[in-house]
Amino acid sequence: MDQQQLAELTEIVGIENISTAHSQRNLHGKDQSSHELVLPDAVVWPETTAQVSAIATFANANQIALTGWGAGSSLEGNSIPLQGGIVVDFGRMSQIVQTHSADFQVTVQPGIFYKDMNKTLAREGLFFAPDPGANASIGGMIANNAAGTRTVKYGATRDNVLALEVVLANGEIIRTGSRSIKQSAGYDLTHLFTGSEGTLGLITEATLRLHPLPEHFSAVVASFGNTPDAADAVYGIIGSGITPAACELLDANAVRYMNTLETVNLPEKPTLLLEFHGASIATIEAELAIVRDVCEECGAERFEVGVGRDERDRIWEGRHMLGEILFRIYPDSTYLITDVSVPISAYPVLAAYTNALFAELNIKGSLFGHAGDGNLHTVNFASKEDAEQQKMLQTFNDYVVHKAIELGGTCTGEHGVGIGKQKYMVYEHGEAAVGVMRQIKRMFDPNNILNPGKVVTI
Ligand SMILES: Cc1cc2nc3c(=O)[nH]c(=O)nc-3n(C[C@H](O)[C@H](O)[C@H](O)COP(=O)(O)OP(=O)(O)OC[C@H]3O[C@@H](n4cnc5c(N)ncnc54)[C@H](O)[C@@H]3O)c2cc1C
């Protein structure tokens, strides 16, 4: 961007809402993945939808790239401004616009972080269920269709978005969806923007579906002799028609990493962390009896039920911190995170295959995932100096992705396509379907200014 363009942009947002300082460009040039940093020319913090609209109109006229920014916690390079240009940080649009308690809904600006929003909503006995490990922004969660430990019962972000306000590439402001739970009025634009990684429009407001905080809950920790047995139990539980509020699989390495926290002390075995929510204790107890039977049939060595609230909170905090713990333990390594997801009946096959691959390819890493919805992650590490080992991480990922797709699944359950998953798009969807995606991108963004180079390239 030249001086004249920077002056015009400053005019739009005000001197207090723009920076070209190296430190700010640096902070907004990289997400939490291993993908390379790319510096934007400028970072802006709009305060209103009208300003976002003016920024888009200006960028479109000047063909300058525009990349939305929430918390920058993406894991696939989603928020890296590949072509420089302007990063639009929504941190100053972070208000709750209105809580519709009677309908279990809330309307918010995109920059609010979901944990902060949930703290406020808890006062009214409500919560937004999707809970990624990082304290992500609502705009970033919608753009990536994030999910988390509670998705097995409450759905991913996509299932919990009712309506949006979006600024299009040409600056036009549109509203999609409604506050009705049912809607059949035309094409579903709300869910087209959800998961589009900021490549079709910039979200400036969202109405979300909430749930009442559960009256009763029970948490379970089940330990197994090996990872495939634990994965068998996942299918057994979900296949029996029970819907846990969380069903997480951790291999022994993942538990070992969590135990580095003083607050967590789990047996270092392949483990299922389960949680059940219900309106009465009796319903939960009936479900727990079935779950115990399933786990024991699958060879559980230990089944601890009725974990108290404090311990349960400590374990979940440890689970949510797993990614950060790993990054801290291997600060000098490069890493690759897999994020495949399959139909639940295929989960044991996928988990056993992936588990065996660690030894086969001599890879250092650990396996875990939101198992109840068929999602499996591994975080694998290689020395920054060892090019061969780094190549092996890619090979590992290729094998796991191909296996997941062969089993009827996807290359990414929740992290999105970003930069890292584009090479699998045709394999997963076919040329024709990816061609339709390109046409959609061209229609919404003919000048290719919105987060260019992500999801599909045109
Ligand atoms: C330790 C750790 C654990 C994680 N665990 C999970 C997990 O369990 N589940 C999961 O799904 N993810 C997880 N993630 C990934 C990440 O938190 C999610 O992808 C999250 O949705 C990113 O939100 P963000 O606010 O950081 O978005 P950003 O990274 O800032 O942006 C994400 C994408 O959204 C676009 N964008 C941002 N704001 C807007 C807007 N207003 N309008 C349009 N586009 C916009 C960006 O351009 C980018 O493409 C984890 C990440 C970390 C670091």
The ligand as a MOL file (V3000), in Angstrom:
LIG
                    3D

  0  0  0     0  0            999 V3000
M  V30 BEGIN CTAB
M  V30 COUNTS 53 58 0 0 0
M  V30 BEGIN ATOM
M  V30 1 C -4.4540 -24.6190 21.7560 0
M  V30 2 C -5.4990 -24.6090 20.6720 0
M  V30 3 C -6.5700 -25.4760 20.7400 0
M  V30 4 C -7.5410 -25.4550 19.7510 0
M  V30 5 N -8.6000 -26.3190 19.8460 0
M  V30 6 C -9.5660 -26.2840 18.9090 0
M  V30 7 C -10.7050 -27.1350 19.0140 0
M  V30 8 O -10.8540 -27.9110 19.9540 0
M  V30 9 N -11.6580 -27.0440 18.0420 0
M  V30 10 C -11.5330 -26.1730 16.9990 0
M  V30 11 O -12.4330 -26.1290 16.1620 0
M  V30 12 N -10.4630 -25.3760 16.8790 0
M  V30 13 C -9.4950 -25.3990 17.8010 0
M  V30 14 N -8.4160 -24.5600 17.6910 0
M  V30 15 C -8.3110 -23.6780 16.5050 0
M  V30 16 C -8.9270 -22.2790 16.6680 0
M  V30 17 O -9.0960 -21.9130 18.0000 0
M  V30 18 C -10.2590 -22.1870 15.9220 0
M  V30 19 O -10.0610 -22.4260 14.5450 0
M  V30 20 C -10.9850 -20.8370 16.0810 0
M  V30 21 O -12.2070 -20.8980 15.3970 0
M  V30 22 C -10.1890 -19.6660 15.5580 0
M  V30 23 O -10.8040 -18.4900 16.0520 0
M  V30 24 P -10.0030 -17.1130 16.1150 0
M  V30 25 O -10.8670 -16.0980 16.7480 0
M  V30 26 O -8.6700 -17.3140 16.6920 0
M  V30 27 O -9.9230 -16.8180 14.5670 0
M  V30 28 P -8.6870 -16.3410 13.6720 0
M  V30 29 O -7.6040 -17.3370 13.6910 0
M  V30 30 O -8.3490 -14.9450 14.0080 0
M  V30 31 O -9.4000 -16.3780 12.2460 0
M  V30 32 C -9.9120 -17.5730 11.7600 0
M  V30 33 C -10.4670 -17.3820 10.3510 0
M  V30 34 O -11.5960 -16.5370 10.4370 0
M  V30 35 C -11.4340 -15.3660 9.6390 0
M  V30 36 N -12.1240 -14.3360 10.3910 0
M  V30 37 C -11.8910 -13.8900 11.6440 0
M  V30 38 N -12.8310 -13.0100 12.0040 0
M  V30 39 C -13.6910 -12.9010 10.9590 0
M  V30 40 C -14.8770 -12.1520 10.7050 0
M  V30 41 N -15.3970 -11.3220 11.6230 0
M  V30 42 N -15.4800 -12.2980 9.5200 0
M  V30 43 C -14.9980 -13.1320 8.5620 0
M  V30 44 N -13.8770 -13.8590 8.7500 0
M  V30 45 C -13.2450 -13.7430 9.9300 0
M  V30 46 C -9.9340 -15.2180 9.4950 0
M  V30 47 O -9.5990 -14.4920 8.3330 0
M  V30 48 C -9.5090 -16.6720 9.4050 0
M  V30 49 O -9.7240 -17.1730 8.1150 0
M  V30 50 C -7.4270 -24.5600 18.6590 0
M  V30 51 C -6.3470 -23.6850 18.6000 0
M  V30 52 C -5.3790 -23.6980 19.5900 0
M  V30 53 C -4.2430 -22.7280 19.4910 0
M  V30 END ATOM
M  V30 BEGIN BOND
M  V30 1 1 1 2
M  V30 2 1 2 3
M  V30 3 2 2 52
M  V30 4 2 3 4
M  V30 5 1 4 5
M  V30 6 1 4 50
M  V30 7 2 5 6
M  V30 8 1 6 7
M  V30 9 1 6 13
M  V30 10 2 7 8
M  V30 11 1 7 9
M  V30 12 1 9 10
M  V30 13 2 10 11
M  V30 14 1 10 12
M  V30 15 2 12 13
M  V30 16 1 13 14
M  V30 17 1 14 15
M  V30 18 1 14 50
M  V30 19 1 15 16
M  V30 20 1 16 17
M  V30 21 1 16 18
M  V30 22 1 18 19
M  V30 23 1 18 20
M  V30 24 1 20 21
M  V30 25 1 20 22
M  V30 26 1 22 23
M  V30 27 1 23 24
M  V30 28 2 24 25
M  V30 29 1 24 26
M  V30 30 1 24 27
M  V30 31 1 27 28
M  V30 32 2 28 29
M  V30 33 1 28 30
M  V30 34 1 28 31
M  V30 35 1 31 32
M  V30 36 1 32 33
M  V30 37 1 33 34
M  V30 38 1 33 48
M  V30 39 1 34 35
M  V30 40 1 35 36
M  V30 41 1 35 46
M  V30 42 1 36 37
M  V30 43 1 36 45
M  V30 44 2 37 38
M  V30 45 1 38 39
M  V30 46 1 39 40
M  V30 47 2 39 45
M  V30 48 1 40 41
M  V30 49 2 40 42
M  V30 50 1 42 43
M  V30 51 2 43 44
M  V30 52 1 44 45
M  V30 53 1 46 47
M  V30 54 1 46 48
M  V30 55 1 48 49
M  V30 56 2 50 51
M  V30 57 1 51 52
M  V30 58 1 52 53
M  V30 END BOND
M  V30 END CTAB
M  END
